[in-house]
Amino acid sequence: MSDLLSLIANVGFPIAVAAYLLTRIESRLEDLTVAVYEVREALISNINDNSIHHRSNQAI
């Protein structure tokens, strides 16, 4: 019985900490994924706007 408690104390705590940290990191990764997608869309929009603006200036 003592060995079981020792095993839980030695292994259980690191597992609990790892699970806690993984759940926190997962939510942050989701936030970063959304931010990267928004930056990508802004860059595409900016490139398209500049391309249209550049073409209209060439026509003048």
C-alpha angles and dihedrals in degrees: 000000000000090000091053092052090047091050092050091048093048098042105022097061096052090047091051092049092047092050091049093050093046092054091050093047091048092058091047091050090053090052091049091049090055091047093050090049091051092050090049092052091047091051092049090048091048092049091049092048092049091047092053091045091049092050093049091051091052091053091057 
